[in-house]
Amino acid sequence: MPLETVFVILAKPCIQFDANCFYDCHISAVWRAILAARKEYVRIYFSSMLPSFTFVLLNDYETACTLSYLAYGKQNNQQDVFSIAGSMYSIIIFLGINNCSTVLPFVSTERTVLYRERFAGMYSSWAYSFAQVIVEMPYLITVATIYEVITYPMIGYQWSAYKIFWAFYSMLSTLVCFNYLGMLLVSLTPNIQVASILTSSSYTMLILFSGFVIPKAQIPKWWIWLYYICPTSWAMNGMLTSQYGDVETQILAFEEKTTVAAFIQDYFGFHHGSLGIVAAALFIIPVIFATLFAYFIRTLNFQRR
């Protein structure tokens, strides 16, 4: 072959650059990284975390049975409504705090693994954090399903596909919010000890501004913004309003006759017509927590050399 021909061949690029092809290859690589990281998380879950999660599920089962038994009854007066609302509030706080506290040591340990894998170039921070967000869902769906199967028939909720869906959706969104909140607080703190202190402080705010201890109408105007940013208030709103916000049964509330729907609207400030906003809030808040977790786990580096 003549030398001029060799130079012409070498001067031509062997692969023609295509922007669309580069974009598709990049997306494919990111998706493969997410799937690989998710597979690694699943292996860790079933090898090291399954015993503790099994204990948590049994504890949740016992709590759901107890609260369902205490809340069972007819709606004859305001105390019956308070009992049902109290059972919803208790299950939101107990299961939420239980899940948030359980996820702290796991995420703290995996953050060290993330530093190693990121330094080695195995996974990007976005792929690793997104996989960690996804892998939590099967466990949370299992807990929400157990809660639904136990509490719905025991408390005596109305058998309606609409209300069954709302009970499941509210509980699942609550668990996801608390779970992702714990992950977010770990990403903001250097170690699990500081994260535990920060979560304890956040529990106080979530309990106080849930809408049950202090109803919305009794919260001072300069603190009402805390009510709107707390996921527990939206979960409480969704659970109680979807079940009893359209019930027109007459009850005796504070020695006055009214309906269940009117009492919930007047005392708690929950409106049945606002369930669309509640559904949107219960979806947006976990997305915000997961996005902030992915951002801060990528940006903040607490690794000591």
C-alpha positions as CSV (number, residue, x, y, z in Angstrom):
1,M,0.0,0.0,0.0
2,P,1.4,3.4,-0.9
3,L,2.5,5.6,2.0
4,E,0.2,8.4,0.8
5,T,-2.8,6.1,1.1
6,V,-1.9,5.1,4.7
7,F,-1.7,8.8,5.7
8,V,-5.2,9.4,4.2
9,I,-6.7,6.5,6.1
10,L,-5.1,7.5,9.4
11,A,-6.3,11.1,8.9
12,K,-9.9,10.0,8.8
13,P,-11.6,9.4,12.1
14,C,-12.6,5.8,12.7
15,I,-15.9,6.8,14.5
16,Q,-18.1,9.7,13.3
17,F,-19.2,11.9,16.1
18,D,-23.0,12.1,16.5
19,A,-24.5,14.2,19.3
20,N,-27.6,12.0,19.5
21,C,-25.5,8.9,19.7
22,F,-23.3,10.5,22.5
23,Y,-26.4,11.5,24.4
24,D,-28.0,8.0,24.1
25,C,-24.7,6.4,25.2
26,H,-24.4,8.7,28.2
27,I,-28.0,8.0,29.3
28,S,-27.4,4.3,28.9
29,A,-24.3,4.4,31.0
30,V,-26.0,6.3,33.8
31,W,-28.9,3.9,33.8
32,R,-26.6,0.9,33.9
33,A,-24.8,2.6,36.9
34,I,-28.1,3.0,38.7
35,L,-29.1,-0.6,38.1
36,A,-25.7,-1.8,39.3
37,A,-25.9,0.3,42.4
38,R,-29.4,-0.8,43.1
39,K,-28.3,-4.4,42.8
40,E,-25.6,-3.8,45.3
41,Y,-28.1,-2.2,47.7
42,V,-30.5,-5.1,47.4
43,R,-27.7,-7.5,48.2
44,I,-26.7,-5.5,51.3
45,Y,-30.4,-5.3,52.4
46,F,-30.9,-9.0,52.3
47,S,-27.6,-9.9,53.8
48,S,-27.2,-7.4,56.7
49,M,-30.4,-5.4,57.2
50,L,-33.1,-8.1,56.8
51,P,-33.1,-9.3,60.5
52,S,-33.6,-5.8,61.8
53,F,-36.2,-4.9,59.2
54,T,-38.1,-8.1,60.1
55,F,-38.2,-7.0,63.8
56,V,-39.4,-3.6,62.7
57,L,-42.2,-5.1,60.6
58,L,-43.3,-7.3,63.6
59,N,-43.3,-4.2,65.8
60,D,-45.4,-2.3,63.3
61,Y,-47.8,-5.2,63.1
62,E,-48.3,-5.2,66.9
63,T,-48.7,-1.4,67.0
64,A,-51.3,-1.4,64.2
65,C,-53.3,-4.1,65.9
66,T,-53.3,-2.2,69.3
67,L,-54.3,1.2,67.8
68,S,-56.9,-0.4,65.7
69,Y,-58.5,-2.0,68.7
70,L,-58.5,1.2,70.7
71,A,-60.0,3.3,67.9
72,Y,-62.8,0.9,67.0
73,G,-66.3,2.3,67.6
74,K,-69.1,4.3,66.1
75,Q,-69.1,8.1,65.6
76,N,-71.6,9.3,68.2
77,N,-69.8,12.3,69.7
78,Q,-66.6,14.3,69.4
79,Q,-64.7,11.9,71.6
80,D,-65.2,9.1,69.1
81,V,-63.8,11.3,66.3
82,F,-60.9,12.3,68.6
83,S,-60.2,8.6,69.2
84,I,-60.1,7.8,65.5
85,A,-58.0,10.9,64.7
86,G,-55.7,10.0,67.6
87,S,-55.1,6.5,66.2
88,M,-54.2,8.0,62.9
89,Y,-51.9,10.5,64.5
90,S,-50.2,7.8,66.6
91,I,-49.6,5.5,63.7
92,I,-48.2,8.3,61.6
93,I,-45.8,9.4,64.3
94,F,-44.8,5.9,65.5
95,L,-44.2,4.3,62.2
96,G,-42.6,7.5,60.8
97,I,-40.1,7.9,63.6
98,N,-39.4,4.2,63.6
99,N,-38.6,4.2,59.9
100,C,-36.6,7.4,60.1
101,S,-34.5,6.1,63.0
102,T,-33.9,2.8,61.4
103,V,-32.5,4.2,58.2
104,L,-29.9,6.5,59.9
105,P,-27.1,3.9,60.5
106,F,-27.6,2.3,57.2
107,V,-27.2,5.5,55.2
108,S,-24.3,6.6,57.3
109,T,-22.4,3.4,56.6
110,E,-23.2,3.5,52.9
111,R,-22.0,7.1,52.6
112,T,-18.5,5.8,53.4
113,V,-18.9,3.2,50.6
114,L,-20.0,6.0,48.3
115,Y,-16.8,8.0,49.0
116,R,-14.7,4.9,48.0
117,E,-16.7,4.1,44.9
118,R,-16.7,7.6,43.8
119,F,-13.0,7.9,44.2
120,A,-12.5,4.7,42.3
121,G,-14.8,5.9,39.5
122,M,-17.3,3.0,39.8
123,Y,-20.5,5.0,40.3
124,S,-21.4,8.7,40.1
125,S,-23.0,10.3,43.2
126,W,-26.3,10.8,41.4
127,A,-26.6,7.2,40.3
128,Y,-25.6,5.9,43.8
129,S,-28.1,8.2,45.6
130,F,-30.9,7.5,43.1
131,A,-30.4,3.8,43.6
132,Q,-30.5,4.2,47.3
133,V,-33.8,6.1,47.0
134,I,-35.3,3.4,44.8
135,V,-34.3,0.5,46.9
136,E,-36.3,1.8,49.9
137,M,-39.6,1.5,48.1
138,P,-40.3,-2.3,48.3
139,Y,-39.9,-2.2,52.1
140,L,-42.0,0.9,52.5
141,I,-44.8,-0.6,50.3
142,T,-44.7,-3.7,52.5
143,V,-45.1,-1.7,55.7
144,A,-48.0,0.3,54.2
145,T,-49.7,-2.8,53.0
146,I,-49.5,-4.4,56.4
147,Y,-50.9,-1.3,58.0
148,E,-53.8,-1.2,55.5
149,V,-54.7,-4.9,55.8
150,I,-54.8,-4.7,59.6
151,T,-56.2,-1.3,60.4
152,Y,-58.8,-0.8,57.7
153,P,-61.2,-3.7,58.7
154,M,-60.4,-3.4,62.5
155,I,-61.3,0.3,62.8
156,G,-64.3,-0.1,60.6
157,Y,-63.6,2.2,57.8
158,Q,-66.1,2.4,54.9
159,W,-65.4,-0.2,52.2
160,S,-64.8,2.0,49.2
161,A,-62.1,1.7,46.6
162,Y,-61.6,5.5,46.8
163,K,-61.1,5.5,50.5
164,I,-59.0,2.4,50.5
165,F,-56.6,4.0,48.0
166,W,-56.5,7.2,50.0
167,A,-55.6,5.3,53.3
168,F,-52.8,3.4,51.5
169,Y,-51.5,6.5,49.7
170,S,-51.4,8.6,52.8
171,M,-49.6,5.9,54.8
172,L,-47.1,5.2,52.1
173,S,-46.4,8.9,51.6
174,T,-45.8,9.3,55.3
175,L,-43.3,6.4,55.4
176,V,-41.5,7.7,52.4
177,C,-41.3,11.2,53.8
178,F,-39.8,10.1,57.1
179,N,-37.5,7.7,55.4
180,Y,-36.1,10.3,53.0
181,L,-36.0,12.8,55.8
182,G,-33.6,10.6,57.7
183,M,-31.5,10.1,54.6
184,L,-31.4,13.9,54.0
185,L,-30.3,14.6,57.6
186,V,-27.5,12.1,57.4
187,S,-26.3,13.7,54.2
188,L,-26.2,17.1,56.0
189,T,-24.2,15.9,59.1
190,P,-20.7,14.5,59.5
191,N,-21.7,11.4,61.5
192,I,-24.6,9.4,62.8
193,Q,-24.4,11.0,66.3
194,V,-25.0,14.5,65.0
195,A,-27.7,13.1,62.6
196,S,-29.5,11.5,65.6
197,I,-29.5,14.8,67.5
198,L,-30.9,16.6,64.5
199,T,-33.6,14.1,63.9
200,S,-34.7,14.3,67.5
201,S,-35.2,18.0,67.1
202,S,-37.1,17.5,63.9
203,Y,-39.4,15.0,65.6
204,T,-40.6,17.7,68.0
205,M,-41.6,20.0,65.2
206,L,-43.3,17.2,63.2
207,I,-45.3,16.1,66.3
208,L,-46.2,19.6,67.4
209,F,-47.4,20.9,64.0
210,S,-49.1,17.8,62.8
211,G,-52.5,19.3,63.2
212,F,-53.7,17.0,66.0
213,V,-51.9,18.3,69.1
214,I,-52.5,21.9,68.1
215,P,-55.3,22.2,65.5
216,K,-54.7,24.4,62.5
217,A,-57.1,27.1,63.7
218,Q,-55.3,27.4,67.0
219,I,-51.8,27.8,65.6
220,P,-50.5,31.4,65.7
221,K,-50.3,33.1,62.3
222,W,-46.5,33.7,62.6
223,W,-46.0,29.9,63.1
224,I,-48.5,28.6,60.5
225,W,-45.8,28.2,57.9
226,L,-44.4,25.3,60.0
227,Y,-47.8,23.6,59.7
228,Y,-47.6,23.8,55.9
229,I,-44.1,22.4,55.6
230,C,-44.5,19.5,58.0
231,P,-45.4,16.3,56.1
232,T,-47.3,15.0,59.2
233,S,-49.9,17.7,58.8
234,W,-50.6,16.7,55.2
235,A,-50.6,13.0,56.1
236,M,-53.1,13.7,58.9
237,N,-55.2,15.8,56.6
238,G,-55.3,13.1,53.9
239,M,-56.1,10.2,56.3
240,L,-58.8,11.9,58.3
241,T,-60.5,13.9,55.5
242,S,-60.6,11.0,53.0
243,Q,-62.3,8.8,55.5
244,Y,-64.7,11.1,57.3
245,G,-64.6,14.4,55.4
246,D,-67.8,13.5,53.5
247,V,-69.7,11.7,56.3
248,E,-72.9,13.5,57.1
249,T,-73.8,11.5,60.2
250,Q,-75.2,13.6,63.0
251,I,-73.0,13.7,66.2
252,L,-73.1,15.6,69.5
253,A,-70.0,17.8,69.5
254,F,-69.5,20.0,72.6
255,E,-73.3,19.8,73.4
256,E,-74.2,20.9,69.9
257,K,-75.5,18.8,67.0
258,T,-73.5,18.8,63.9
259,T,-72.2,16.4,61.2
260,V,-68.9,14.5,61.2
261,A,-67.7,16.4,58.1
262,A,-68.6,19.8,59.6
263,F,-66.9,19.0,62.9
264,I,-63.7,18.0,61.1
265,Q,-63.8,21.1,59.0
266,D,-64.5,23.4,62.0
267,Y,-62.1,21.9,64.5
268,F,-59.2,20.5,62.5
269,G,-59.5,22.8,59.5
270,F,-59.6,19.9,57.0
271,H,-61.7,20.4,53.9
272,H,-62.8,17.5,51.7
273,G,-62.5,19.6,48.6
274,S,-58.8,20.2,49.2
275,L,-57.8,16.5,48.9
276,G,-56.3,17.3,45.5
277,I,-53.9,19.7,47.1
278,V,-53.1,17.2,49.8
279,A,-52.3,14.5,47.3
280,A,-49.9,16.8,45.4
281,A,-48.2,17.9,48.7
282,L,-47.8,14.2,49.8
283,F,-46.1,13.5,46.4
284,I,-43.9,16.7,46.2
285,I,-42.5,16.6,49.7
286,P,-40.8,13.2,49.3
287,V,-39.4,14.2,45.9
288,I,-37.9,17.3,47.5
289,F,-36.3,15.3,50.3
290,A,-34.9,12.8,47.8
291,T,-33.6,15.5,45.5
292,L,-31.9,17.4,48.4
293,F,-30.4,14.1,49.6
294,A,-28.9,13.4,46.2
295,Y,-27.6,17.0,46.0
296,F,-26.0,17.2,49.5
297,I,-24.5,13.6,49.4
298,R,-22.8,14.7,46.2
299,T,-21.8,18.2,47.3
300,L,-20.8,17.8,51.0
301,N,-17.7,15.7,51.8
302,F,-17.1,14.7,55.4
303,Q,-14.4,12.2,54.7
304,R,-11.4,12.4,56.9
305,R,-8.0,11.6,55.5
